Amino acid sequence: MIKSIKNILFGRFIRSKPYTDTYERKTKEYAKIKTMAFLVDGSDPIALRELINYLHKYIDEGKKISFIGYVKKLPPFEDEDIIWVTNKDMNWIGIPKMQKIKHFIEKDFDVLINTSMQVNRPLEYISTYSKAALRIGKFDPKKTYCYDFMMRIEHDNIYAYLEQVEHYLKMVK
């Protein structure tokens, strides 16, 4: 009961605020993408470590990458350059209230990709208000306010999802 009330209030909050629809969204050729931001879920440390190792391939391609992650209690990797959001960093309906989040949202990334395969309110909030030129996430017809480009995938396989995202980004001219 309380969870459904929180979900309703979170949805109303997101839709009531003038989010960044007015911000100029644009796509770039893959070769011209210089900055990428990834939203990550820290609930499974082993899967997260594998994902971070996989995403470091973009550094080898000359792209600057940034991470922001959500975990309920304690961050699994405090030595990594990841901004962590925990339950204590949010208000009672799931809105992050940290200053670091506001700075992250204000950065002009070329691409922001939500890698969470599950519903994750803090990461959806960050994506919604991000000033990234292109916001990408998993397809959900109810989340059009979060993303500019959504990927429909058959299985919750993060690597297939990321390969599909990269495939479409490379098609942009």
DRENTI-993384 format. One record per residue (C-alpha): residue number from 0; residue in one letter; chain; z, x, y. Coordinates in Angstrom, 3 decimals, decimal comma, m for minus. Each point is the difference from the previous one (the first is absolute). Layout:
BEGIN
+-----+-----+-------+----------+----------+----------+
!   n ! res ! chain !        w !        u !        v !
+-----+-----+-------+----------+----------+----------+
! NUM !   A !     A !        Z !        X !        Y !
...
+-----+-----+-------+----------+----------+----------+
END
This chain:
BEGIN
+-----+-----+-------+----------+----------+----------+
!   n ! res ! chain !        w !        u !        v !
+-----+-----+-------+----------+----------+----------+
!   0 !   M !     A !    0,000 !    0,000 !    0,000 !
!   1 !   I !     A !    1,029 !    2,690 !    2,487 !
!   2 !   K !     A !   m2,930 !    2,182 !   m1,061 !
!   3 !   S !     A !   m2,481 !   m2,802 !    0,702 !
!   4 !   I !     A !    1,594 !   m0,593 !    3,414 !
!   5 !   K !     A !   m0,331 !    3,718 !    0,773 !
!   6 !   N !     A !   m3,667 !   m0,100 !   m1,091 !
!   7 !   I !     A !   m0,712 !   m2,994 !    2,246 !
!   8 !   L !     A !    1,753 !    1,595 !    2,983 !
!   9 !   F !     A !   m1,761 !    3,329 !   m0,571 !
!  10 !   G !     A !   m3,367 !   m1,786 !   m0,074 !
!  11 !   R !     A !    0,789 !   m1,941 !    3,168 !
!  12 !   F !     A !    1,162 !    3,155 !    1,761 !
!  13 !   I !     A !   m3,168 !    1,892 !   m0,900 !
!  14 !   R !     A !   m2,283 !   m2,860 !    1,039 !
!  15 !   S !     A !    1,917 !   m0,745 !    3,219 !
!  16 !   K !     A !   m0,288 !    3,513 !    1,432 !
!  17 !   P !     A !   m3,186 !    1,100 !    1,685 !
!  18 !   Y !     A !   m0,873 !    2,683 !   m2,508 !
!  19 !   T !     A !   m2,758 !    2,522 !    0,322 !
!  20 !   D !     A !   m2,996 !   m2,282 !   m0,551 !
!  21 !   T !     A !   m0,922 !    0,825 !    3,560 !
!  22 !   Y !     A !    0,051 !    3,714 !   m0,800 !
!  23 !   E !     A !   m3,528 !    1,296 !   m0,450 !
!  24 !   R !     A !   m0,610 !    0,432 !   m3,712 !
!  25 !   K !     A !   m2,822 !    2,207 !   m1,153 !
!  26 !   T !     A !   m1,257 !    1,851 !   m3,004 !
!  27 !   K !     A !   m1,078 !    3,609 !   m0,137 !
!  28 !   E !     A !   m2,216 !    1,928 !   m2,317 !
!  29 !   Y !     A !    2,102 !    1,523 !   m2,751 !
!  30 !   A !     A !   m0,792 !    3,536 !    1,161 !
!  31 !   K !     A !    1,263 !   m0,855 !    3,510 !
!  32 !   I !     A !    3,352 !   m1,398 !   m1,175 !
!  33 !   K !     A !    2,604 !    2,531 !    1,100 !
!  34 !   T !     A !    3,322 !   m1,853 !   m0,329 !
!  35 !   M !     A !    1,157 !   m2,205 !   m2,852 !
!  36 !   A !     A !    3,300 !   m1,812 !   m0,403 !
!  37 !   F !     A !    1,298 !   m1,267 !   m3,325 !
!  38 !   L !     A !    2,634 !   m2,657 !   m0,558 !
!  39 !   V !     A !    1,804 !    0,755 !   m3,270 !
!  40 !   D !     A !    2,569 !   m1,722 !   m2,198 !
!  41 !   G !     A !    2,797 !    2,306 !   m1,140 !
!  42 !   S !     A !    1,474 !   m2,228 !   m2,707 !
!  43 !   D !     A !   m1,451 !    2,129 !   m2,837 !
!  44 !   P !     A !    0,540 !    3,702 !    0,831 !
!  45 !   I !     A !   m2,267 !    1,301 !   m2,776 !
!  46 !   A !     A !   m2,909 !   m2,245 !    0,984 !
!  47 !   L !     A !    0,599 !    0,897 !    3,657 !
!  48 !   R !     A !   m0,084 !    3,755 !   m0,753 !
!  49 !   E !     A !   m3,311 !   m0,446 !   m1,855 !
!  50 !   L !     A !   m1,401 !   m2,062 !    2,877 !
!  51 !   I !     A !    1,035 !    2,554 !    2,643 !
!  52 !   N !     A !   m1,551 !    2,807 !   m2,053 !
!  53 !   Y !     A !   m3,191 !   m2,047 !   m0,287 !
!  54 !   L !     A !   m0,110 !   m0,762 !    3,743 !
!  55 !   H !     A !    0,330 !    3,677 !    0,902 !
!  56 !   K !     A !   m3,676 !    0,353 !   m0,939 !
!  57 !   Y !     A !   m0,772 !   m1,400 !    3,465 !
!  58 !   I !     A !    1,664 !    3,046 !    1,559 !
!  59 !   D !     A !   m2,458 !    2,170 !   m1,938 !
!  60 !   E !     A !   m2,771 !   m2,065 !    1,625 !
!  61 !   G !     A !    1,343 !    0,887 !    3,459 !
!  62 !   K !     A !    1,748 !   m3,293 !    0,711 !
!  63 !   K !     A !    3,504 !   m0,226 !    1,437 !
!  64 !   I !     A !    2,111 !   m2,405 !   m2,044 !
!  65 !   S !     A !    3,257 !   m1,755 !    0,822 !
!  66 !   F !     A !    2,305 !   m2,063 !   m2,175 !
!  67 !   I !     A !    2,444 !   m2,781 !    0,612 !
!  68 !   G !     A !    1,828 !   m1,458 !   m2,960 !
!  69 !   Y !     A !    2,370 !   m2,740 !   m0,980 !
!  70 !   V !     A !    2,831 !    0,310 !   m2,486 !
!  71 !   K !     A !    2,994 !   m2,317 !   m0,392 !
!  72 !   K !     A !    2,776 !    2,585 !    0,173 !
!  73 !   L !     A !   m0,484 !    3,753 !   m0,214 !
!  74 !   P !     A !   m3,289 !    1,833 !    0,602 !
!  75 !   P !     A !   m1,195 !    1,749 !   m3,170 !
!  76 !   F !     A !   m1,444 !    3,033 !    1,828 !
!  77 !   E !     A !    1,796 !    0,881 !    3,190 !
!  78 !   D !     A !   m1,705 !    3,406 !    0,171 !
!  79 !   E !     A !   m3,471 !   m1,588 !    0,316 !
!  80 !   D !     A !   m1,407 !   m0,805 !    3,414 !
!  81 !   I !     A !    0,398 !   m3,755 !   m0,522 !
!  82 !   I !     A !    1,621 !   m2,415 !    2,419 !
!  83 !   W !     A !    2,236 !   m2,171 !   m2,181 !
!  84 !   V !     A !    1,000 !   m3,580 !    0,707 !
!  85 !   T !     A !    2,959 !   m1,335 !   m1,978 !
!  86 !   N !     A !    1,727 !   m3,375 !   m0,039 !
!  87 !   K !     A !    2,583 !    1,263 !    2,481 !
!  88 !   D !     A !   m2,835 !    0,746 !    2,460 !
!  89 !   M !     A !   m1,119 !   m3,635 !    0,145 !
!  90 !   N !     A !    1,320 !   m3,205 !    1,476 !
!  91 !   W !     A !    0,971 !   m2,898 !   m2,251 !
!  92 !   I !     A !   m3,556 !   m1,417 !   m0,337 !
!  93 !   G !     A !   m1,585 !    3,361 !   m0,874 !
!  94 !   I !     A !   m1,261 !    1,324 !    3,328 !
!  95 !   P !     A !    0,421 !    3,793 !    0,367 !
!  96 !   K !     A !    2,000 !    0,892 !    3,101 !
!  97 !   M !     A !   m0,190 !    3,802 !    0,057 !
!  98 !   Q !     A !   m1,410 !    1,924 !    2,968 !
!  99 !   K !     A !   m2,015 !    2,182 !   m2,410 !
! 100 !   I !     A !   m1,854 !   m3,128 !   m1,139 !
! 101 !   K !     A !   m0,960 !   m0,854 !    3,570 !
! 102 !   H !     A !   m1,376 !    3,511 !    0,506 !
! 103 !   F !     A !   m1,963 !   m0,223 !   m3,255 !
! 104 !   I !     A !   m1,457 !   m3,385 !    0,966 !
! 105 !   E !     A !   m1,126 !    1,353 !    3,383 !
! 106 !   K !     A !   m1,959 !    2,918 !   m1,498 !
! 107 !   D !     A !   m3,780 !   m0,304 !    0,038 !
! 108 !   F !     A !   m0,846 !    0,751 !   m3,621 !
! 109 !   D !     A !   m3,638 !   m0,254 !   m1,036 !
! 110 !   V !     A !    0,999 !   m1,821 !   m3,203 !
! 111 !   L !     A !    3,244 !   m1,544 !   m1,268 !
! 112 !   I !     A !    0,141 !   m0,840 !   m3,712 !
! 113 !   N !     A !    2,749 !   m2,043 !   m1,606 !
! 114 !   T !     A !    0,361 !    1,375 !   m3,533 !
! 115 !   S !     A !    2,659 !   m2,499 !   m1,080 !
! 116 !   M !     A !   m1,325 !   m2,301 !   m2,700 !
! 117 !   Q !     A !    2,897 !   m2,441 !    0,459 !
! 118 !   V !     A !    1,038 !   m2,158 !    2,937 !
! 119 !   N !     A !    2,000 !    2,248 !    2,294 !
! 120 !   R !     A !    1,096 !   m1,542 !    3,303 !
! 121 !   P !     A !    0,939 !    3,218 !    1,845 !
! 122 !   L !     A !   m3,351 !    1,606 !   m0,831 !
! 123 !   E !     A !   m1,877 !   m3,196 !    0,920 !
! 124 !   Y !     A !    1,819 !   m0,059 !    3,331 !
! 125 !   I !     A !   m1,010 !    3,607 !    0,698 !
! 126 !   S !     A !   m3,614 !   m0,712 !   m0,938 !
! 127 !   T !     A !   m0,104 !   m3,132 !    2,150 !
! 128 !   Y !     A !    1,106 !    1,743 !    3,167 !
! 129 !   S !     A !   m1,642 !    3,380 !   m0,621 !
! 130 !   K !     A !   m2,482 !    1,264 !    2,549 !
! 131 !   A !     A !   m2,048 !    1,662 !   m2,735 !
! 132 !   A !     A !   m3,722 !   m0,449 !    0,502 !
! 133 !   L !     A !   m0,366 !   m1,490 !   m3,497 !
! 134 !   R !     A !    2,785 !   m1,548 !   m2,110 !
! 135 !   I !     A !   m0,698 !   m0,320 !   m3,732 !
! 136 !   G !     A !    2,000 !   m1,854 !   m2,642 !
! 137 !   K !     A !   m0,150 !   m1,869 !   m3,268 !
! 138 !   F !     A !   m1,736 !   m3,383 !    0,234 !
! 139 !   D !     A !    2,202 !   m2,985 !    0,765 !
! 140 !   P !     A !   m1,490 !   m2,943 !    1,911 !
! 141 !   K !     A !    3,386 !   m0,613 !    1,650 !
! 142 !   K !     A !    0,179 !    3,543 !    1,433 !
! 143 !   T !     A !   m3,026 !    0,047 !    2,302 !
! 144 !   Y !     A !    2,301 !    0,874 !    2,894 !
! 145 !   C !     A !    1,025 !    3,250 !   m1,753 !
! 146 !   Y !     A !   m3,357 !    1,528 !   m0,802 !
! 147 !   D !     A !   m3,479 !    0,382 !    1,408 !
! 148 !   F !     A !   m1,460 !    0,774 !   m3,407 !
! 149 !   M !     A !    1,390 !   m1,195 !   m3,340 !
! 150 !   M !     A !   m0,867 !    1,178 !   m3,487 !
! 151 !   R !     A !   m0,069 !   m2,396 !   m2,922 !
! 152 !   I !     A !    1,071 !    1,731 !   m3,198 !
! 153 !   E !     A !    0,353 !   m1,368 !   m3,506 !
! 154 !   H !     A !    2,989 !    2,083 !   m1,070 !
! 155 !   D !     A !    2,826 !    1,459 !    2,028 !
! 156 !   N !     A !   m1,303 !    3,519 !   m0,568 !
! 157 !   I !     A !    0,598 !    1,977 !    3,174 !
! 158 !   Y !     A !   m2,526 !    2,699 !   m0,862 !
! 159 !   A !     A !   m2,816 !   m2,471 !   m0,663 !
! 160 !   Y !     A !    0,919 !   m1,663 !    3,287 !
! 161 !   L !     A !   m0,094 !    3,302 !    1,912 !
! 162 !   E !     A !   m3,313 !    0,971 !   m1,592 !
! 163 !   Q !     A !   m1,442 !   m3,345 !    1,065 !
! 164 !   V !     A !    1,343 !    0,451 !    3,544 !
! 165 !   E !     A !   m1,514 !    3,484 !    0,186 !
! 166 !   H !     A !   m3,308 !   m1,289 !   m1,396 !
! 167 !   Y !     A !   m0,266 !   m2,610 !    2,768 !
! 168 !   L !     A !    1,127 !    2,409 !    2,708 !
! 169 !   K !     A !   m2,769 !    2,398 !   m1,057 !
! 170 !   M !     A !   m2,554 !   m2,833 !    0,324 !
! 171 !   V !     A !    0,740 !   m0,490 !    3,718 !
! 172 !   K !     A !   m2,633 !    1,456 !    2,311 !
+-----+-----+-------+----------+----------+----------+
END
